[in-house]
Amino acid sequence: MEIELLKYLQSNPAAYPNNQEYEGRIKPISPIEIQQLEVKYNNGHSFPKVLRELLFLAGNYCYVLDYNIFETQEELQDAARSWLLFYNRNINRNFFVVDAYNAGDQFLFIYLDEGDDPIIRQAYLPSRSDIQFITSLLNRTLSQYIEDQIDVVKQGYNPF
């Protein structure tokens, strides 16, 4: 797969490339696994280009995104959907979770119908009057968000 939108991630494949104990190297999933996810979560339609690239480069592990305790992307997607049910929340469009933090309460996701590089959004599931259920995250696309997080890691911050 030719990488067009996530070249920065591709050229920075490890959080700590000189660390012998923990390099933090991205780990891909296979094109077949990506296709299976497309069937299950996008009615067989191709994912946005940036998501396909992310999964191809770092679908199994990405040092700037938290896939939480889940061993597969499918487990992460299914867990997020169960959290929505638990909180009686609903997202009416096809979406894909790219980061799960405060597991069970919050996750980052993209809608799958917004072009090649969709805006990343946050879902906050508990009902609170001072926090919206869904917000755009700094009005950044997924590729911009990943680039920003790589720069944060390069500056010495360890997000995990």
Accessible surface in RSA format (square Angstrom, percent):
REM  Atomic radii and reference values for relative SASA: ProtOr
REM  Chains: A
REM  Algorithm: Lee & Richards
REM  Probe-radius: 1.40
REM  Slices: 20
REM RES _ NUM      All-atoms   Total-Side   Main-Chain    Non-polar    All polar
REM                ABS   REL    ABS   REL    ABS   REL    ABS   REL    ABS   REL
RES MET A   1    94.66  49.0  29.21  19.3  65.45 155.8  43.63  37.1  51.03  67.6
RES GLU A   2   131.04  75.2 108.71  82.2  22.33  53.2  47.91  92.7  83.13  67.9
RES ILE A   3     6.05   3.4   1.36   1.0   4.69  11.3   1.36   1.0   4.69  12.7
RES GLU A   4    83.57  48.0  66.86  50.6  16.71  39.8  19.28  37.3  64.29  52.5
RES LEU A   5    53.34  29.7  44.28  31.7   9.06  22.8  46.72  32.8   6.62  17.8
RES LEU A   6     1.19   0.7   0.68   0.5   0.50   1.3   1.19   0.8   0.00   0.0
RES LYS A   7   116.57  56.9 113.52  69.6   3.05   7.3  83.38  75.1  33.18  35.3
RES TYR A   8    65.58  30.6  61.14  34.8   4.44  11.5  52.72  39.6  12.85  15.8
RES LEU A   9     0.60   0.3   0.02   0.0   0.59   1.5   0.02   0.0   0.59   1.6
RES GLN A  10    84.52  47.3  72.97  53.3  11.55  27.5  21.08  44.9  63.44  48.1
RES SER A  11    82.19  69.5  50.32  67.2  31.87  73.4  50.52 107.6  31.67  44.4
RES ASN A  12    23.26  16.0  19.61  19.0   3.65   8.8   5.94  14.3  17.32  16.7
RES PRO A  13    42.50  31.0  42.50  38.7   0.00   0.0  42.50  35.1   0.00   0.0
RES ALA A  14     9.69   8.9   0.99   1.5   8.70  19.8   0.99   1.4   8.70  23.0
RES ALA A  15    14.95  13.7   2.01   3.1  12.94  29.4   2.80   3.9  12.15  32.2
RES TYR A  16    53.96  25.2  49.98  28.4   3.98  10.3  53.44  40.2   0.52   0.6
RES PRO A  17    83.29  60.7  64.84  59.1  18.45  67.1  64.84  53.5  18.45 114.7
RES ASN A  18   138.40  95.4 114.74 110.9  23.66  57.0  38.13  91.8 100.28  96.9
RES ASN A  19    68.16  47.0  54.66  52.8  13.50  32.5  14.79  35.6  53.37  51.6
RES GLN A  20   176.46  98.7 140.57 102.7  35.89  85.5  61.56 131.0 114.90  87.1
RES GLU A  21   172.25  98.9 133.87 101.3  38.38  91.4  53.13 102.8 119.13  97.3
RES TYR A  22   103.64  48.4 101.16  57.6   2.48   6.4  93.42  70.2  10.22  12.6
RES GLU A  23    58.72  33.7  53.56  40.5   5.16  12.3  18.13  35.1  40.59  33.1
RES GLY A  24     4.69   5.8   0.00   N/A   4.69   5.8   1.57   4.3   3.11   7.0
RES ARG A  25   106.48  44.7 101.69  51.8   4.79  11.4  48.55  66.4  57.93  35.1
RES ILE A  26    17.88  10.2  10.52   7.8   7.35  17.7  10.52   7.6   7.35  19.9
RES LYS A  27   109.05  53.2 108.91  66.8   0.14   0.3  53.52  48.2  55.53  59.2
RES PRO A  28    80.79  58.9  69.36  63.2  11.43  41.5  69.36  57.3  11.43  71.0
RES ILE A  29    19.14  10.9  12.58   9.4   6.57  15.8  17.14  12.3   2.00   5.4
RES SER A  30    45.12  38.1  37.49  50.0   7.62  17.6  38.48  81.9   6.64   9.3
RES PRO A  31    70.25  51.2  69.80  63.6   0.45   1.6  70.10  57.9   0.15   0.9
RES ILE A  32   116.03  66.0 115.90  86.3   0.14   0.3 115.95  83.5   0.08   0.2
RES GLU A  33    74.65  42.9  73.98  56.0   0.66   1.6  25.84  50.0  48.80  39.8
RES ILE A  34     0.02   0.0   0.02   0.0   0.00   0.0   0.02   0.0   0.00   0.0
RES GLN A  35    99.79  55.8  98.98  72.3   0.81   1.9  23.17  49.3  76.62  58.1
RES GLN A  36   111.95  62.6 104.01  76.0   7.94  18.9  41.94  89.3  70.01  53.1
RES LEU A  37    12.18   6.8  11.86   8.5   0.32   0.8  12.18   8.6   0.00   0.0
RES GLU A  38     9.45   5.4   9.45   7.1   0.00   0.0   1.21   2.3   8.24   6.7
RES VAL A  39   102.97  67.8  93.89  85.0   9.08  21.9  93.89  81.6   9.08  24.6
RES LYS A  40   104.10  50.8  73.79  45.3  30.32  72.2  63.37  57.0  40.74  43.4
RES TYR A  41    15.56   7.3   6.18   3.5   9.38  24.4  11.89   8.9   3.68   4.5
RES ASN A  42     9.71   6.7   9.71   9.4   0.00   0.0   0.00   0.0   9.71   9.4
RES ASN A  43   113.50  78.3  86.07  83.2  27.43  66.1  25.46  61.3  88.04  85.1
RES GLY A  44    45.88  56.6   0.00   N/A  45.88  56.6  15.79  43.3  30.08  67.4
RES HIS A  45   120.80  66.0 116.48  81.0   4.32  11.1  75.11  77.4  45.69  53.2
RES SER A  46    79.80  67.4  60.72  81.0  19.08  44.0  26.04  55.5  53.75  75.3
RES PHE A  47     6.47   3.2   0.00   0.0   6.47  16.8   0.04   0.0   6.42  18.4
RES PRO A  48     8.86   6.5   1.22   1.1   7.64  27.8   8.41   6.9   0.45   2.8
RES LYS A  49    70.53  34.4  65.28  40.1   5.26  12.5  30.56  27.5  39.97  42.6
RES VAL A  50     0.00   0.0   0.00   0.0   0.00   0.0   0.00   0.0   0.00   0.0
RES LEU A  51     0.02   0.0   0.02   0.0   0.00   0.0   0.02   0.0   0.00   0.0
RES ARG A  52    55.48  23.3  55.48  28.3   0.00   0.0  11.94  16.3  43.55  26.4
RES GLU A  53     1.31   0.8   1.31   1.0   0.00   0.0   1.14   2.2   0.16   0.1
RES LEU A  54     1.62   0.9   1.62   1.2   0.00   0.0   1.62   1.1   0.00   0.0
RES LEU A  55     1.12   0.6   1.12   0.8   0.00   0.0   1.12   0.8   0.00   0.0
RES PHE A  56    56.55  28.3  53.72  33.3   2.82   7.3  53.72  32.6   2.82   8.1
RES LEU A  57    21.02  11.7  16.70  11.9   4.32  10.9  18.58  13.1   2.44   6.6
RES ALA A  58     0.00   0.0   0.00   0.0   0.00   0.0   0.00   0.0   0.00   0.0
RES GLY A  59     2.19   2.7   0.00   N/A   2.19   2.7   0.00   0.0   2.19   4.9
RES ASN A  60    74.30  51.2  56.06  54.2  18.24  43.9   5.00  12.0  69.29  67.0
RES TYR A  61    60.39  28.2  60.39  34.4   0.00   0.0  57.88  43.5   2.50   3.1
RES CYS A  62     0.27   0.2   0.00   0.0   0.27   0.6   0.00   0.0   0.27   0.3
RES TYR A  63     5.77   2.7   4.93   2.8   0.84   2.2   3.11   2.3   2.67   3.3
RES VAL A  64     6.72   4.4   0.36   0.3   6.36  15.3   0.76   0.7   5.96  16.2
RES LEU A  65     3.44   1.9   0.00   0.0   3.44   8.6   0.00   0.0   3.44   9.3
RES ASP A  66    37.43  26.2  35.42  35.3   2.01   4.7   3.86   9.1  33.56  33.5
RES TYR A  67    21.07   9.8  16.96   9.7   4.11  10.7  16.76  12.6   4.31   5.3
RES ASN A  68    44.13  30.4  15.68  15.1  28.45  68.5   6.56  15.8  37.57  36.3
RES ILE A  69   148.91  84.7 120.97  90.1  27.94  67.3 130.14  93.7  18.77  50.9
RES PHE A  70    44.12  22.1  27.50  17.0  16.62  43.3  27.67  16.8  16.45  47.1
RES GLU A  71   137.70  79.1 117.83  89.1  19.87  47.3  40.07  77.5  97.62  79.7
RES THR A  72    68.69  48.9  58.27  59.1  10.43  24.8  65.02  87.3   3.68   5.6
RES GLN A  73     9.79   5.5   4.76   3.5   5.04  12.0   2.55   5.4   7.24   5.5
RES GLU A  74    74.75  42.9  73.97  56.0   0.78   1.9  14.09  27.2  60.67  49.5
RES GLU A  75    79.21  45.5  72.74  55.0   6.47  15.4  35.44  68.6  43.77  35.7
RES LEU A  76     0.43   0.2   0.43   0.3   0.00   0.0   0.43   0.3   0.00   0.0
RES GLN A  77     0.00   0.0   0.00   0.0   0.00   0.0   0.00   0.0   0.00   0.0
RES ASP A  78    58.27  40.8  51.82  51.6   6.45  15.2  28.90  68.0  29.37  29.3
RES ALA A  79    16.01  14.7  10.04  15.5   5.98  13.6  15.53  21.9   0.48   1.3
RES ALA A  80     0.00   0.0   0.00   0.0   0.00   0.0   0.00   0.0   0.00   0.0
RES ARG A  81    57.86  24.3  56.36  28.7   1.50   3.6  41.53  56.8  16.33   9.9
RES SER A  82    56.52  47.8  50.77  67.8   5.75  13.2  39.97  85.1  16.55  23.2
RES TRP A  83    34.12  13.7  34.06  16.5   0.06   0.2  16.56   8.8  17.57  28.5
RES LEU A  84     9.51   5.3   9.51   6.8   0.00   0.0   9.51   6.7   0.00   0.0
RES LEU A  85   143.87  80.1 126.83  90.7  17.04  42.8 127.83  89.8  16.03  43.1
RES PHE A  86   162.51  81.3 131.08  81.2  31.42  81.8 140.65  85.3  21.85  62.5
RES TYR A  87    64.80  30.3  46.26  26.3  18.54  48.2  31.57  23.7  33.23  41.0
RES ASN A  88   141.86  97.8 118.75 114.8  23.11  55.6  29.40  70.7 112.46 108.7
RES ARG A  89    56.68  23.8  46.13  23.5  10.55  25.1  12.24  16.7  44.44  26.9
RES ASN A  90   104.00  71.7  87.27  84.3  16.73  40.3  29.92  72.0  74.08  71.6
RES ILE A  91    16.23   9.2   0.76   0.6  15.47  37.3   3.01   2.2  13.22  35.9
RES ASN A  92   133.22  91.9  92.59  89.5  40.62  97.8  35.01  84.3  98.21  94.9
RES ARG A  93    97.13  40.8  87.27  44.5   9.86  23.5  52.87  72.3  44.26  26.8
RES ASN A  94    59.83  41.3  49.45  47.8  10.38  25.0   9.38  22.6  50.45  48.8
RES PHE A  95    10.20   5.1  10.17   6.3   0.03   0.1  10.17   6.2   0.03   0.1
RES PHE A  96     1.06   0.5   1.06   0.7   0.00   0.0   1.06   0.6   0.00   0.0
RES VAL A  97     0.00   0.0   0.00   0.0   0.00   0.0   0.00   0.0   0.00   0.0
RES VAL A  98     1.75   1.2   0.59   0.5   1.16   2.8   1.75   1.5   0.00   0.0
RES ASP A  99     9.59   6.7   9.59   9.5   0.00   0.0   0.10   0.2   9.49   9.5
RES ALA A 100     0.00   0.0   0.00   0.0   0.00   0.0   0.00   0.0   0.00   0.0
RES TYR A 101    61.38  28.7  59.90  34.1   1.47   3.8  57.33  43.1   4.05   5.0
RES ASN A 102    93.76  64.7  71.89  69.5  21.87  52.7  22.27  53.6  71.48  69.1
RES ALA A 103    58.21  53.5  28.02  43.2  30.19  68.7  28.32  39.9  29.89  79.2
RES GLY A 104    14.61  18.0   0.00   N/A  14.61  18.0  13.15  36.1   1.46   3.3
RES ASP A 105    48.88  34.2  48.88  48.7   0.00   0.0   2.02   4.8  46.86  46.7
RES GLN A 106    20.23  11.3  20.23  14.8   0.00   0.0   0.00   0.0  20.23  15.3
RES PHE A 107     0.00   0.0   0.00   0.0   0.00   0.0   0.00   0.0   0.00   0.0
RES LEU A 108     4.01   2.2   4.01   2.9   0.00   0.0   4.01   2.8   0.00   0.0
RES PHE A 109     0.00   0.0   0.00   0.0   0.00   0.0   0.00   0.0   0.00   0.0
RES ILE A 110     0.00   0.0   0.00   0.0   0.00   0.0   0.00   0.0   0.00   0.0
RES TYR A 111    19.34   9.0  19.34  11.0   0.00   0.0   3.16   2.4  16.18  19.9
RES LEU A 112    14.26   7.9   0.36   0.3  13.90  34.9   0.57   0.4  13.69  36.8
RES ASP A 113    93.20  65.3  59.70  59.4  33.50  79.2  42.58 100.2  50.61  50.5
RES GLU A 114    57.80  33.2  31.85  24.1  25.95  61.8  28.64  55.4  29.16  23.8
RES GLY A 115    49.75  61.4   0.00   N/A  49.75  61.4  39.93 109.6   9.82  22.0
RES ASP A 116    83.88  58.8  76.61  76.2   7.28  17.2  14.81  34.8  69.08  68.9
RES ASP A 117    34.86  24.4  22.32  22.2  12.54  29.7  14.09  33.2  20.77  20.7
RES PRO A 118     2.46   1.8   0.00   0.0   2.46   8.9   2.46   2.0   0.00   0.0
RES ILE A 119    39.93  22.7  39.46  29.4   0.47   1.1  39.46  28.4   0.47   1.3
RES ILE A 120     0.00   0.0   0.00   0.0   0.00   0.0   0.00   0.0   0.00   0.0
RES ARG A 121    43.81  18.4  43.81  22.3   0.00   0.0   0.00   0.0  43.81  26.5
RES GLN A 122    33.37  18.7  32.93  24.1   0.44   1.1   0.00   0.0  33.37  25.3
RES ALA A 123     0.00   0.0   0.00   0.0   0.00   0.0   0.00   0.0   0.00   0.0
RES TYR A 124    27.79  13.0  27.58  15.7   0.21   0.5  12.19   9.2  15.60  19.2
RES LEU A 125     0.49   0.3   0.00   0.0   0.49   1.2   0.00   0.0   0.49   1.3
RES PRO A 126    25.61  18.7  24.51  22.3   1.10   4.0  25.20  20.8   0.41   2.6
RES SER A 127   103.26  87.3  74.15  99.0  29.11  67.1  37.56  80.0  65.70  92.0
RES ARG A 128   113.49  47.7  96.79  49.3  16.70  39.8  37.17  50.8  76.31  46.3
RES SER A 129   131.30 111.0  80.91 108.0  50.39 116.1  59.25 126.2  72.06 100.9
RES ASP A 130   102.60  71.9  64.43  64.1  38.18  90.3  48.17 113.4  54.43  54.3
RES ILE A 131    53.69  30.5  42.88  31.9  10.80  26.0  47.28  34.0   6.40  17.4
RES GLN A 132   124.39  69.6 112.52  82.2  11.87  28.3  44.98  95.7  79.41  60.2
RES PHE A 133    40.16  20.1  33.35  20.7   6.81  17.7  33.35  20.2   6.81  19.5
RES ILE A 134    45.00  25.6  28.36  21.1  16.64  40.1  28.36  20.4  16.64  45.2
RES THR A 135    42.81  30.4  37.20  37.7   5.61  13.4  36.97  49.7   5.84   8.8
RES SER A 136    53.85  45.5  33.54  44.8  20.31  46.8  10.59  22.5  43.26  60.6
RES LEU A 137    35.17  19.6  34.73  24.8   0.44   1.1  35.17  24.7   0.00   0.0
RES LEU A 138   140.05  78.0 111.79  80.0  28.26  71.0 124.79  87.6  15.26  41.1
RES ASN A 139   109.36  75.4  94.72  91.5  14.63  35.2  24.13  58.1  85.23  82.4
RES ARG A 140    72.14  30.3  72.14  36.8   0.00   0.0  11.19  15.3  60.95  36.9
RES THR A 141    26.90  19.1  26.90  27.3   0.00   0.0  26.37  35.4   0.54   0.8
RES LEU A 142     0.00   0.0   0.00   0.0   0.00   0.0   0.00   0.0   0.00   0.0
RES SER A 143     9.47   8.0   9.47  12.6   0.00   0.0   0.48   1.0   8.99  12.6
RES GLN A 144    68.98  38.6  68.48  50.0   0.50   1.2  16.33  34.8  52.65  39.9
RES TYR A 145    27.14  12.7  27.14  15.4   0.00   0.0   7.35   5.5  19.79  24.4
RES ILE A 146     0.54   0.3   0.54   0.4   0.00   0.0   0.54   0.4   0.00   0.0
RES GLU A 147    66.72  38.3  66.72  50.5   0.00   0.0   8.21  15.9  58.51  47.8
RES ASP A 148    48.85  34.2  45.75  45.5   3.10   7.3  18.69  44.0  30.16  30.1
RES GLN A 149    43.76  24.5  43.48  31.8   0.28   0.7   1.25   2.7  42.50  32.2
RES ILE A 150     0.69   0.4   0.66   0.5   0.03   0.1   0.66   0.5   0.03   0.1
RES ASP A 151    55.15  38.6  54.33  54.1   0.82   1.9  16.10  37.9  39.05  38.9
RES VAL A 152    51.23  33.7  51.16  46.3   0.07   0.2  51.16  44.5   0.07   0.2
RES VAL A 153     6.21   4.1   2.60   2.4   3.61   8.7   2.60   2.3   3.61   9.8
RES LYS A 154   121.32  59.2  84.69  52.0  36.63  87.2  60.97  54.9  60.34  64.3
RES GLN A 155   151.86  84.9 112.08  81.9  39.78  94.7  47.45 101.0 104.41  79.2
RES GLY A 156    61.33  75.6   0.00   N/A  61.33  75.6  31.98  87.8  29.35  65.7
RES TYR A 157   129.80  60.6 123.02  70.0   6.78  17.6  90.30  67.9  39.50  48.7
RES ASN A 158    80.73  55.7  64.97  62.8  15.76  37.9  21.86  52.6  58.86  56.9
RES PRO A 159    40.54  29.5  18.82  17.2  21.72  78.9  19.15  15.8  21.39 132.9
RES PHE A 160   118.57  59.3  61.31  38.0  57.25 149.0  86.64  52.5  31.93  91.4
END  Absolute sums over single chains surface
CHAIN  1 A     8516.3       6873.1       1643.3       4269.3       4247.1
END  Absolute sums over all chains
TOTAL          8516.3       6873.1       1643.3       4269.3       4247.1
